[in-house]
Amino acid sequence: MAEDAVVINRGRLHVGPYFKRLTSGRRHPRLTGQENVDRGVGLSAVQSVWEAQAQADPLWAVLSEPDKRGRQWDVEAFMATGEEEVAKAMARWSALGGNLPDHDLAVDFGSGVGRLTQPLGRRFDRVVGVDISPTMVALAQRLNQCGQRVDYVLNSQPHLAFLPARSASLVFSHITLQHLPPEAAEGYLREFLRIVKPGGAIVFQLPSHFSEQYLPRDRSDTPVPETARQGQVVVVETPRQVAPDQQFKLQVEVTNRSREAWTQSAQHPLNVGNHWVKPGTGEVLTHDDGRGRLPGRLPATETAKVQLAVRAPVDPGRYEVQVDVVQEAVSWFGIANAGTRVPIDVIEVEEDAGVPQVVSHLPRPAYSSSSVFGDLISDDSFEAPPFAMNAIPRPEVEALLNDHQAILLGTDEWVTEWHSFMYYVQAAT
């Protein structure tokens, strides 16, 4: 087996019986040229981030619904999303005219806690889930309900050399490649094409490029000049009272009062941010709290509505939240009109006190170190390092598929700040 690739099953490290049969008597070709281990640059950093995410809030790290942060996912509901997703993808594959050669082996790349691996295990004879985080792999095994049909592999290498060529009926990967350095993601795509059987399926998701509304094509990465950092900020909706350490949202209107358009930059994003200050004196008590992104372009004199997520101070008392525009790694704009500072009382109130202005504490976490995950994660959720978002332009993906004579049956596209595609690919026969 490849170095740093191990199989986990039944809670311990070993080579599963199917895995032995799959690899027995075969030599894995070494990757050469652009496919060699040079593609591993950056994977150690990726592993560190995802291991921290797995310890802090593993289900939200996999499926980052805004209202599920802080261990708010119900485990059963979380796993049910995987069944729905796999069923939809397989139906889409069939509707596009795809036919699997067999249901022998499926590979789930970026398996996390097994959200997609488990439903694949109910459709294929064997499934191998691959992940870079030891904690994610251990959690996946804890949640495994498919027995020996599923093996989980911990892999920190820039290849899948532990899987033979032409061995997989299906390779599936969703919301994983986007968190890898593009050169590593491309290397794994080449590996998908190597391990898939003739006529087999590769279904994967990748962002292609920023949406025009988020990052205009004609943008300039030159910071907004000081003469154009003129604007008006108004907090139009906020609670009067909140609980200590409570997360809540401010509705903010930002008007560009300069003579130049404000344009988003890939290197220096334009955001709305906030500080917490002491009333009267303006002394900054909490610097650099929340963020809300401005649109890709805000022309002169026009106004944008932005939702700003903030967190209240931990100590009760009266505070002011001060809102401003910031160009990251450049400067705060220093906008100081009357609407930028709003008083908010932070008070301790019981949830059943019946005070409508008070935002209650978050619900009790749906899972914790004392529940289904036992001692596999930290006792309490914490702020883990953020995961990166990367893209490979669709023309480059299609060129790679063409190089391997693979057939792109179709794509599904959705747009947030990114144009992202789900690719449905049939390997050459």
URMOBEL-V149085 format. One record per residue. N is the residue number from 1. RES is the residue in one small letter. OMEGA is omega in whole degrees, 0 to 359 (none if undefined). BURIAL is 1 if it has 16 or more other C-alpha atoms within 10 Angstrom, else 0. D_FIRST is the distance of its C-alpha to the first C-alpha in Angstrom with 1 decimal. Layout:
N | RES | OMEGA | BURIAL | D_FIRST
N | RES | OMEGA | BURIAL | D_FIRST
This chain:
1 | m | 181 | 0 | 0.0
2 | a | 177 | 0 | 3.8
3 | e | 180 | 0 | 6.5
4 | d | 173 | 0 | 8.6
5 | a | 181 | 1 | 6.8
6 | v | 178 | 1 | 7.7
7 | v | 179 | 1 | 9.6
8 | i | 177 | 1 | 13.3
9 | n | 181 | 1 | 15.8
10 | r | 172 | 0 | 19.2
11 | g | 178 | 0 | 19.3
12 | r | 182 | 0 | 16.6
13 | l | 174 | 0 | 13.0
14 | h | 174 | 0 | 11.3
15 | v | 182 | 1 | 9.3
16 | g | 184 | 1 | 12.2
17 | p | 179 | 0 | 13.9
18 | y | 180 | 1 | 13.9
19 | f | 177 | 1 | 10.2
20 | k | 180 | 0 | 9.9
21 | r | 183 | 0 | 12.7
22 | l | 187 | 0 | 11.4
23 | t | 185 | 0 | 8.4
24 | s | 174 | 0 | 10.3
25 | g | 181 | 0 | 11.8
26 | r | 175 | 0 | 10.6
27 | r | 181 | 0 | 9.7
28 | h | 180 | 0 | 8.9
29 | p | 176 | 0 | 12.0
30 | r | 177 | 0 | 12.2
31 | l | 182 | 0 | 14.4
32 | t | 176 | 0 | 17.8
33 | g | 183 | 0 | 21.2
34 | q | 182 | 0 | 21.6
35 | e | 185 | 1 | 18.0
36 | n | 188 | 0 | 16.5
37 | v | 174 | 1 | 15.5
38 | d | 178 | 0 | 19.3
39 | r | 179 | 1 | 18.9
40 | g | 180 | 1 | 17.4
41 | v | 179 | 0 | 20.9
42 | g | 182 | 0 | 22.2
43 | l | 178 | 1 | 19.1
44 | s | 177 | 0 | 19.6
45 | a | 177 | 0 | 23.1
46 | v | 180 | 1 | 22.0
47 | q | 180 | 1 | 19.8
48 | s | 180 | 0 | 22.8
49 | v | 185 | 1 | 25.2
50 | w | 175 | 1 | 23.3
51 | e | 176 | 1 | 22.7
52 | a | 177 | 1 | 26.4
53 | q | 180 | 1 | 27.3
54 | a | 178 | 1 | 25.3
55 | q | 186 | 1 | 27.2
56 | a | 188 | 1 | 30.5
57 | d | 193 | 1 | 30.8
58 | p | 183 | 1 | 27.6
59 | l | 178 | 1 | 29.3
60 | w | 178 | 1 | 31.6
61 | a | 180 | 1 | 28.8
62 | v | 184 | 1 | 27.3
63 | l | 194 | 0 | 30.7
64 | s | 173 | 0 | 33.3
65 | e | 186 | 0 | 36.6
66 | p | 184 | 0 | 39.4
67 | d | 181 | 0 | 40.9
68 | k | 180 | 1 | 37.6
69 | r | 182 | 1 | 37.0
70 | g | 178 | 1 | 37.2
71 | r | 180 | 1 | 35.3
72 | q | 178 | 1 | 37.8
73 | w | 165 | 1 | 35.5
74 | d | 187 | 0 | 36.0
75 | v | 181 | 0 | 32.7
76 | e | 179 | 0 | 33.9
77 | a | 178 | 0 | 35.4
78 | f | 182 | 1 | 32.3
79 | m | 179 | 1 | 30.1
80 | a | 178 | 0 | 32.9
81 | t | 179 | 0 | 32.6
82 | g | 178 | 1 | 29.1
83 | e | 180 | 1 | 30.6
84 | e | 183 | 0 | 33.4
85 | e | 180 | 0 | 31.2
86 | v | 179 | 1 | 28.9
87 | a | 180 | 0 | 32.0
88 | k | 182 | 0 | 33.7
89 | a | 181 | 1 | 30.8
90 | m | 177 | 1 | 30.5
91 | a | 179 | 0 | 34.3
92 | r | 178 | 1 | 34.4
93 | w | 180 | 1 | 31.9
94 | s | 180 | 0 | 34.1
95 | a | 178 | 0 | 37.3
96 | l | 178 | 0 | 36.0
97 | g | 180 | 0 | 35.7
98 | g | 177 | 1 | 32.0
99 | n | 179 | 0 | 30.8
100 | l | 178 | 1 | 27.4
101 | p | 178 | 0 | 26.3
102 | d | 178 | 0 | 25.2
103 | h | 184 | 1 | 23.9
104 | d | 186 | 0 | 20.7
105 | l | 171 | 1 | 18.0
106 | a | 177 | 1 | 18.7
107 | v | 177 | 1 | 16.5
108 | d | 183 | 1 | 18.3
109 | f | 187 | 1 | 17.4
110 | g | 191 | 1 | 19.0
111 | s | 179 | 1 | 19.3
112 | g | 181 | 1 | 21.1
113 | v | 176 | 1 | 22.6
114 | g | 183 | 1 | 22.1
115 | r | 178 | 1 | 25.4
116 | l | 181 | 1 | 24.4
117 | t | 183 | 1 | 21.4
118 | q | 176 | 1 | 23.9
119 | p | 174 | 1 | 26.4
120 | l | 179 | 1 | 23.7
121 | g | 177 | 1 | 22.8
122 | r | 182 | 0 | 26.4
123 | r | 183 | 0 | 26.3
124 | f | 180 | 1 | 23.1
125 | d | 179 | 1 | 21.7
126 | r | 178 | 1 | 18.3
127 | v | 173 | 1 | 17.3
128 | v | 174 | 1 | 14.2
129 | g | 184 | 1 | 15.6
130 | v | 178 | 1 | 13.9
131 | d | 184 | 1 | 15.7
132 | i | 184 | 1 | 15.9
133 | s | 177 | 1 | 18.2
134 | p | 180 | 1 | 17.3
135 | t | 177 | 1 | 20.8
136 | m | 181 | 1 | 20.6
137 | v | 179 | 1 | 17.5
138 | a | 178 | 1 | 19.5
139 | l | 179 | 1 | 22.6
140 | a | 178 | 1 | 21.0
141 | q | 179 | 1 | 20.1
142 | r | 183 | 1 | 23.7
143 | l | 184 | 1 | 25.1
144 | n | 177 | 1 | 23.0
145 | q | 183 | 0 | 25.5
146 | c | 177 | 1 | 23.5
147 | g | 185 | 0 | 21.9
148 | q | 176 | 1 | 19.0
149 | r | 185 | 1 | 19.5
150 | v | 169 | 1 | 17.7
151 | d | 175 | 1 | 14.3
152 | y | 183 | 1 | 13.9
153 | v | 172 | 1 | 10.9
154 | l | 186 | 1 | 11.7
155 | n | 177 | 1 | 10.8
156 | s | 179 | 1 | 12.9
157 | q | 182 | 1 | 11.6
158 | p | 180 | 1 | 14.0
159 | h | 178 | 1 | 11.9
160 | l | 186 | 1 | 10.0
161 | a | 177 | 1 | 7.7
162 | f | 176 | 1 | 5.4
163 | l | 181 | 1 | 8.9
164 | p | 174 | 1 | 10.7
165 | a | 175 | 1 | 14.1
166 | r | 183 | 1 | 17.0
167 | s | 188 | 1 | 15.4
168 | a | 174 | 1 | 17.1
169 | s | 181 | 1 | 20.8
170 | l | 168 | 1 | 21.2
171 | v | 186 | 1 | 19.6
172 | f | 178 | 1 | 21.7
173 | s | 180 | 1 | 22.1
174 | h | 181 | 1 | 25.3
175 | i | 177 | 1 | 26.5
176 | t | 183 | 1 | 23.2
177 | l | 182 | 1 | 23.1
178 | q | 181 | 1 | 26.5
179 | h | 180 | 1 | 25.3
180 | l | 171 | 1 | 23.0
181 | p | 185 | 1 | 24.4
182 | p | 180 | 1 | 25.5
183 | e | 177 | 1 | 23.5
184 | a | 178 | 1 | 20.3
185 | a | 178 | 1 | 21.5
186 | e | 178 | 1 | 22.3
187 | g | 178 | 1 | 18.9
188 | y | 175 | 1 | 17.4
189 | l | 177 | 1 | 20.3
190 | r | 177 | 1 | 19.3
191 | e | 176 | 1 | 15.8
192 | f | 182 | 1 | 17.7
193 | l | 178 | 1 | 19.7
194 | r | 188 | 1 | 16.9
195 | i | 183 | 1 | 15.1
196 | v | 178 | 1 | 18.6
197 | k | 172 | 1 | 20.3
198 | p | 182 | 1 | 23.6
199 | g | 180 | 1 | 26.2
200 | g | 186 | 1 | 23.8
201 | a | 168 | 1 | 24.5
202 | i | 180 | 1 | 23.4
203 | v | 184 | 1 | 25.4
204 | f | 182 | 1 | 25.1
205 | q | 177 | 1 | 27.5
206 | l | 168 | 1 | 28.4
207 | p | 179 | 1 | 31.6
208 | s | 183 | 1 | 33.4
209 | h | 176 | 1 | 36.2
210 | f | 174 | 1 | 38.7
211 | s | 182 | 1 | 41.5
212 | e | 181 | 1 | 44.9
213 | q | 184 | 0 | 46.4
214 | y | 182 | 1 | 43.8
215 | l | 185 | 1 | 43.5
216 | p | 180 | 1 | 46.0
217 | r | 182 | 0 | 45.1
218 | d | 182 | 0 | 48.2
219 | r | 171 | 0 | 47.3
220 | s | 178 | 0 | 47.9
221 | d | 172 | 0 | 45.6
222 | t | 181 | 0 | 48.7
223 | p | 176 | 1 | 49.5
224 | v | 181 | 1 | 52.6
225 | p | 183 | 0 | 55.5
226 | e | 181 | 0 | 57.5
227 | t | 181 | 0 | 60.5
228 | a | 181 | 1 | 58.6
229 | r | 181 | 1 | 57.3
230 | q | 182 | 1 | 60.3
231 | g | 177 | 1 | 59.9
232 | q | 179 | 1 | 60.8
233 | v | 179 | 1 | 58.6
234 | v | 173 | 1 | 59.8
235 | v | 188 | 1 | 58.1
236 | v | 181 | 0 | 59.6
237 | e | 179 | 0 | 58.0
238 | t | 175 | 1 | 56.9
239 | p | 177 | 1 | 57.5
240 | r | 181 | 0 | 60.2
241 | q | 177 | 1 | 58.5
242 | v | 178 | 1 | 54.8
243 | a | 178 | 1 | 53.1
244 | p | 177 | 1 | 51.4
245 | d | 181 | 1 | 48.0
246 | q | 171 | 1 | 48.3
247 | q | 176 | 1 | 46.5
248 | f | 186 | 0 | 48.9
249 | k | 174 | 1 | 49.7
250 | l | 173 | 1 | 52.6
251 | q | 189 | 0 | 54.0
252 | v | 172 | 1 | 54.9
253 | e | 182 | 1 | 56.9
254 | v | 179 | 1 | 56.5
255 | t | 176 | 1 | 59.1
256 | n | 182 | 1 | 58.8
257 | r | 179 | 1 | 62.2
258 | s | 179 | 1 | 61.6
259 | r | 182 | 0 | 62.6
260 | e | 175 | 1 | 59.0
261 | a | 171 | 1 | 56.2
262 | w | 183 | 1 | 53.2
263 | t | 179 | 1 | 50.0
264 | q | 179 | 1 | 46.5
265 | s | 177 | 1 | 44.3
266 | a | 183 | 0 | 40.5
267 | q | 185 | 0 | 40.7
268 | h | 183 | 1 | 43.5
269 | p | 175 | 1 | 43.6
270 | l | 182 | 1 | 47.0
271 | n | 164 | 1 | 47.0
272 | v | 180 | 1 | 49.5
273 | g | 182 | 1 | 48.9
274 | n | 169 | 1 | 50.9
275 | h | 169 | 1 | 52.0
276 | w | 185 | 1 | 53.8
277 | v | 178 | 1 | 57.1
278 | k | 181 | 1 | 60.0
279 | p | 177 | 1 | 63.0
280 | g | 184 | 0 | 66.0
281 | t | 183 | 0 | 64.4
282 | g | 179 | 0 | 61.3
283 | e | 182 | 0 | 59.3
284 | v | 180 | 0 | 55.6
285 | l | 175 | 0 | 54.0
286 | t | 182 | 0 | 50.6
287 | h | 169 | 0 | 49.5
288 | d | 185 | 0 | 47.2
289 | d | 186 | 1 | 46.4
290 | g | 179 | 1 | 45.6
291 | r | 171 | 1 | 45.0
292 | g | 188 | 1 | 46.0
293 | r | 173 | 1 | 45.4
294 | l | 179 | 1 | 48.4
295 | p | 182 | 1 | 48.5
296 | g | 178 | 1 | 47.4
297 | r | 175 | 1 | 51.0
298 | l | 182 | 1 | 54.1
299 | p | 178 | 1 | 57.2
300 | a | 178 | 1 | 60.2
301 | t | 182 | 0 | 62.3
302 | e | 185 | 0 | 59.8
303 | t | 176 | 1 | 58.3
304 | a | 175 | 0 | 54.8
305 | k | 185 | 1 | 54.0
306 | v | 174 | 1 | 50.9
307 | q | 185 | 1 | 49.4
308 | l | 178 | 1 | 48.5
309 | a | 183 | 1 | 46.3
310 | v | 177 | 1 | 47.5
311 | r | 182 | 1 | 47.2
312 | a | 174 | 1 | 50.4
313 | p | 184 | 1 | 50.9
314 | v | 182 | 0 | 50.2
315 | d | 177 | 0 | 53.8
316 | p | 179 | 0 | 56.6
317 | g | 177 | 0 | 59.3
318 | r | 182 | 0 | 60.7
319 | y | 167 | 1 | 58.7
320 | e | 173 | 1 | 58.8
321 | v | 183 | 1 | 55.8
322 | q | 185 | 1 | 56.1
323 | v | 182 | 1 | 54.5
324 | d | 173 | 1 | 54.1
325 | v | 180 | 1 | 52.3
326 | v | 168 | 1 | 49.6
327 | q | 191 | 1 | 47.9
328 | e | 179 | 0 | 44.6
329 | a | 176 | 0 | 44.4
330 | v | 185 | 0 | 47.9
331 | s | 163 | 0 | 50.6
332 | w | 182 | 1 | 52.1
333 | f | 181 | 1 | 55.1
334 | g | 178 | 0 | 57.5
335 | i | 189 | 1 | 59.1
336 | a | 175 | 0 | 61.7
337 | n | 188 | 0 | 63.9
338 | a | 185 | 0 | 65.2
339 | g | 185 | 1 | 62.4
340 | t | 181 | 1 | 59.5
341 | r | 185 | 1 | 60.1
342 | v | 179 | 1 | 60.3
343 | p | 177 | 1 | 61.2
344 | i | 176 | 1 | 59.0
345 | d | 175 | 1 | 59.5
346 | v | 186 | 1 | 56.6
347 | i | 174 | 1 | 57.8
348 | e | 180 | 1 | 56.5
349 | v | 176 | 1 | 57.6
350 | e | 184 | 0 | 56.6
351 | e | 182 | 0 | 55.0
352 | d | 183 | 0 | 58.0
353 | a | 176 | 0 | 60.6
354 | g | 177 | 0 | 61.5
355 | v | 190 | 0 | 61.6
356 | p | 183 | 0 | 60.5
357 | q | 185 | 0 | 59.8
358 | v | 175 | 1 | 57.1
359 | v | 184 | 1 | 53.5
360 | s | 177 | 1 | 52.0
361 | h | 177 | 1 | 48.7
362 | l | 177 | 0 | 45.5
363 | p | 177 | 0 | 44.8
364 | r | 181 | 0 | 42.9
365 | p | 181 | 0 | 39.1
366 | a | 175 | 0 | 37.8
367 | y | 183 | 1 | 34.8
368 | s | 181 | 1 | 34.4
369 | s | 181 | 0 | 32.6
370 | s | 183 | 0 | 34.9
371 | s | 188 | 0 | 34.2
372 | v | 184 | 0 | 31.2
373 | f | 174 | 1 | 28.7
374 | g | 183 | 0 | 30.0
375 | d | 184 | 0 | 28.9
376 | l | 179 | 1 | 25.9
377 | i | 182 | 1 | 27.9
378 | s | 181 | 1 | 30.8
379 | d | 183 | 0 | 34.2
380 | d | 175 | 0 | 35.8
381 | s | 178 | 1 | 34.9
382 | f | 182 | 0 | 35.1
383 | e | 180 | 0 | 35.1
384 | a | 176 | 1 | 31.6
385 | p | 182 | 0 | 31.1
386 | p | 176 | 0 | 31.5
387 | f | 182 | 1 | 28.7
388 | a | 171 | 0 | 29.2
389 | m | 181 | 0 | 30.3
390 | n | 183 | 1 | 29.5
391 | a | 168 | 1 | 30.3
392 | i | 182 | 1 | 29.8
393 | p | 183 | 0 | 33.0
394 | r | 178 | 1 | 33.2
395 | p | 179 | 0 | 34.3
396 | e | 177 | 0 | 31.2
397 | v | 181 | 1 | 29.0
398 | e | 178 | 0 | 31.1
399 | a | 178 | 0 | 31.0
400 | l | 178 | 1 | 27.2
401 | l | 179 | 1 | 27.4
402 | n | 179 | 0 | 30.1
403 | d | 181 | 0 | 28.1
404 | h | 179 | 0 | 25.6
405 | q | 177 | 0 | 28.6
406 | a | 183 | 1 | 27.6
407 | i | 175 | 1 | 30.6
408 | l | 183 | 1 | 31.5
409 | l | 181 | 0 | 33.4
410 | g | 178 | 1 | 34.7
411 | t | 166 | 1 | 34.3
412 | d | 182 | 0 | 35.6
413 | e | 169 | 0 | 37.0
414 | w | 188 | 0 | 38.0
415 | v | 166 | 0 | 39.7
416 | t | 168 | 0 | 39.8
417 | e | 178 | 1 | 39.8
418 | w | 161 | 1 | 37.1
419 | h | 184 | 1 | 37.2
420 | s | 183 | 1 | 34.0
421 | f | 165 | 1 | 32.8
422 | m | 183 | 1 | 30.7
423 | y | 176 | 1 | 29.6
424 | y | 191 | 1 | 29.5
425 | v | 173 | 1 | 27.8
426 | q | 181 | 1 | 27.5
427 | a | 178 | 1 | 25.1
428 | a | 180 | 1 | 26.9
429 | t | none | 0 | 27.6
